[in-house]
């Protein structure tokens, strides 16, 4: 039986078929009640163990009751249970596909947004960035170099307290490595895609750069309240959704929530080492979708 058939059959047993008042509140309360019943059965199992002979049968029944109420609520709001299930699976794969791919050695991470552009307009596939810091004018500043030539500007924490944000270019490098996307890195490397004026304006222009800087600051604010992701293997779903919404009109919209999660967590692993050692070498490999750290 598919979800559509089940929903139609379940409707035939609805005792309060109206779509307002009690017809809505009863199935909503039913969802809560059946969830409680399911927990009660599990409580009995924890207490009685194998002596709870009907545990599996009881769970099956409670889940069936939950499914009936879900179908009924869907019907009351003119929603299709089959569509709900389909969208939910899409959401789950969007959120966790990167982790599933990593477990099965399937390479789905990383995109080549500049493959069709001249070589000088592509992000370098492999490079190493030397990061150092200097004290100047009572400020601690970060400098970044490739082959002895400085890229980007000197950066401070831009904060009343030292929090390591001066090294936040590491996050941009991580976005480039894992996602194949970073307007900031593209600007620093002077490889904007000027051969296509619309791409240059929209994807590589000031607004895209500001959005990426905003993402970096937003995630950093969240990270401060979560031990800067030390010992943490997941990123808040709502934070990831906010990032997706911020970038929905850009090419990076193709990247999943799982891709963003990996880019963020990988970047913070390297950032911790750079911050701890006051610099070092950050090695980026777009082919391997990786960013790693080497001591100075």
C-alpha positions in Angstrom: 0.0 0.0 0.0 1.4 3.4 -0.9 0.9 6.6 1.1 -1.9 8.0 -1.1 -4.0 4.8 -0.7 -3.4 4.7 3.0 -4.4 8.3 3.4 -7.6 7.8 1.5 -8.5 4.6 3.4 -7.7 6.3 6.7 -10.1 9.1 5.9 -13.0 6.6 5.7 -12.6 5.9 9.5 -12.5 9.6 10.5 -15.2 10.1 13.1 -14.9 14.0 13.0 -14.4 14.7 9.3 -14.8 18.5 9.6 -11.7 20.6 8.7 -12.2 23.1 11.5 -12.7 23.1 15.3 -12.7 19.7 16.9 -12.0 18.1 13.5 -8.5 19.6 13.6 -7.7 19.7 17.3 -8.6 16.1 17.9 -6.0 14.6 15.5 -3.4 17.1 16.7 -4.0 16.0 20.3 -4.0 12.4 19.1 -0.5 12.8 17.8 0.7 14.0 21.2 -1.2 11.2 23.0 0.1 8.4 20.8 3.6 9.7 21.1 3.2 9.5 24.9 1.8 6.0 24.6 4.8 4.9 22.6 7.1 6.3 25.3 5.1 4.4 27.9 5.6 1.1 26.0 9.4 1.8 25.9 9.3 2.6 29.6 7.8 -0.7 30.3 10.4 -2.4 28.2 13.2 -0.7 30.1 11.6 -1.8 33.4 10.6 -5.3 32.5 13.1 -6.2 29.7 12.3 -9.5 27.9 9.4 -10.0 30.3 7.5 -7.4 28.2 6.6 -10.1 25.7 4.3 -7.8 23.7 6.8 -4.9 23.3 7.3 -5.2 19.6 3.6 -5.8 18.9 2.7 -2.7 21.1 5.2 -0.5 19.3 3.8 -1.6 15.9 0.3 -0.6 17.1 1.4 2.7 18.5 3.3 3.6 15.4 0.2 2.7 13.3 -1.9 5.0 15.4 0.6 7.8 15.0 0.6 7.2 11.2 -3.2 7.4 11.2 -3.2 10.8 13.0 -0.4 12.1 10.7 -2.5 11.1 7.7 -5.6 12.7 9.2 -3.8 16.0 10.1 -2.4 16.1 6.5 -5.9 15.6 5.1 -7.4 18.3 7.3 -4.8 20.8 5.9 -5.3 19.6 2.3 -1.8 18.0 2.2 -0.8 14.8 0.5 1.0 12.3 2.8 2.9 10.9 -0.2 4.2 14.4 -1.0 5.1 15.0 2.6 7.1 11.8 2.7 8.9 12.7 -0.6 9.8 16.2 0.6 11.0 14.9 3.9 13.4 12.4 2.2 14.7 15.2 0.0 15.3 17.3 3.2 17.1 14.4 4.9 19.4 13.7 1.9 20.1 17.5 1.6 21.1 17.5 5.2 23.0 14.2 5.5 24.1 13.3 2.0 27.7 14.4 2.5 28.0 12.1 5.5 26.5 9.2 3.7 28.9 9.8 0.8 31.9 9.9 3.1 30.8 6.6 4.7 30.4 4.9 1.3 33.5 6.5 -0.4 31.2 8.2 -3.0 32.7 11.5 -4.1 29.8 14.0 -4.4 31.3 16.9 -2.6 32.8 19.8 -4.4 31.8 21.6 -7.5 33.8 23.2 -10.3 32.0 26.4 -11.0 34.8 27.8 -13.2 35.7 24.8 -15.3 34.4 26.5 -18.5 36.5 29.7 -17.9 40.0 30.5 -19.0 42.7 29.2 -16.7 43.6 32.6 -15.3 40.0 32.9 -14.2 39.9 29.6 -12.3 40.6 29.1 -8.6 44.0 27.3 -8.3 43.5 23.6 -7.7 46.3 23.2 -5.2 48.2 25.9 -3.3 49.7 26.6 0.1 49.1 29.8 2.1 51.7 31.0 4.6 49.9 32.7 7.6 51.7 34.8 10.1 51.0 37.5 12.5 52.8 40.7 13.6 52.3 43.3 16.3 51.9 46.8 15.0 50.4 49.9 16.5 49.3 48.0 19.6 47.4 45.6 17.3 48.0 42.0 16.3 47.6 41.7 12.6 47.4 38.6 10.3 49.2 38.5 7.0 48.9 35.8 4.4 51.3 35.0 1.6 51.6 32.7 -1.4 55.1 32.1 -2.8 56.3 35.1 -0.7 53.7 37.5 -2.1 51.0 38.9 0.2 47.4 38.2 -0.7 44.5 40.2 0.8 44.9 42.8 3.4 46.3 42.8 6.9 43.5 41.7 9.3 42.9 42.3 13.0 40.2 40.8 15.2 38.1 43.9 14.8 37.0 43.3 18.4 37.6 44.7 21.8 38.9 41.3 22.9 41.3 39.0 21.1 39.2 36.1 19.7 41.2 34.9 16.7 38.9 36.3 14.0 42.0 37.8 12.4 42.6 34.3 11.0 39.1 34.1 9.5 40.5 33.9 5.9 41.0 30.2 6.8 37.2 29.9 6.6 37.1 31.3 3.1 39.9 28.9 2.1 37.8 26.1 3.4 34.8 27.1 1.4 37.0 27.2 -1.7 38.4 23.7 -0.9 35.2 21.9 0.1 32.6 23.8 -1.9 34.7 25.0 -4.8 33.2 28.5 -4.0 34.6 31.6 -2.4 34.2 35.0 -4.0 36.6 36.4 -1.3 39.3 33.9 -2.2 38.7 34.6 -5.9 39.1 38.3 -5.3 42.3 37.8 -3.3 43.7 35.6 -6.0 42.6 38.0 -8.7 40.9 35.3 -10.7 37.4 36.9 -11.1 35.6 35.7 -14.1 35.7 38.9 -16.1 35.2 37.1 -19.5 31.5 36.8 -18.5 30.3 40.2 -17.3 27.1 38.8 -15.6 29.0 36.1 -13.8 31.7 38.7 -12.8 29.0 41.0 -11.4 26.7 38.5 -9.7 28.9 35.6 -8.6 32.2 37.4 -8.1 31.0 40.9 -7.3 30.7 43.0 -4.2 27.4 41.5 -3.0 28.6 37.9 -3.2 31.8 38.9 -1.3 29.7 40.6 1.4 27.5 37.6 1.7 30.4 35.3 2.2 31.9 37.7 4.8 28.5 37.7 6.5 28.4 33.9 6.6 31.9 33.8 8.1 30.8 36.3 10.8 27.5 34.6 11.4 29.1 31.2 11.9 31.8 32.6 14.1 29.2 34.2 16.4 27.5 30.8 16.6 30.8 29.0 17.1 31.7 31.2 20.1 28.7 29.8 22.0 29.6 26.3 21.0 33.2 25.9 22.0 34.3 26.9 18.5 33.1 23.4 17.4 35.7 21.6 19.5 34.4 18.0 19.9 31.3 18.9 17.9 30.5 16.9 14.7 27.3 18.6 13.6 26.2 22.1 12.8 22.8 23.5 13.8 20.2 22.8 11.1 18.7 26.3 11.3 22.1 27.9 10.9 22.8 25.9 7.8 19.3 26.7 6.4 20.1 30.4 7.0 23.3 30.1 5.0 21.4 28.3 2.2 18.8 31.1 2.1 21.6 33.7 2.0 23.2 32.1 -1.0 20.0 30.8 -2.8 20.6 33.1 -5.8 24.2 32.1 -6.3 25.9 29.2 -7.9 26.8 27.7 -4.5 23.1 27.0 -4.0 23.9 23.7 -5.7 25.9 22.7 -2.5 23.9 20.8 0.1 23.5 21.5 3.8 25.9 18.6 4.4 28.5 20.2 2.1 28.3 23.4 4.1 28.6 21.5 7.4 31.8 19.8 6.2 33.2 23.1 4.9 32.5 24.8 8.3 33.8 22.0 10.5 36.9 21.4 8.4 37.7 25.1 8.3 37.4 25.3 12.1 39.8 22.4 12.7 42.4 24.2 10.7 41.5 27.6 12.3 42.1 26.2 15.8 45.7 25.2 14.8 46.4 28.5 13.1 45.1 30.4 16.1 47.0 28.2 18.6 50.3 28.6 16.8 49.9 32.2 15.7 50.1 31.1 12.0 51.4 28.3 9.9 50.9 26.9 6.5 47.4 26.2 5.2 47.4 23.7 2.3 44.4 23.7 0.0 43.5 21.0 -2.5 40.3 21.6 -4.5 40.7 18.2 -6.2 40.6 16.4 -2.9 38.2 18.9 -1.4 40.6 19.2 1.5 42.2 21.9 3.6 45.0 20.9 6.1 47.5 22.5 8.4 51.3 22.4 8.6 53.4 24.1 11.3 55.5 27.0 10.4 
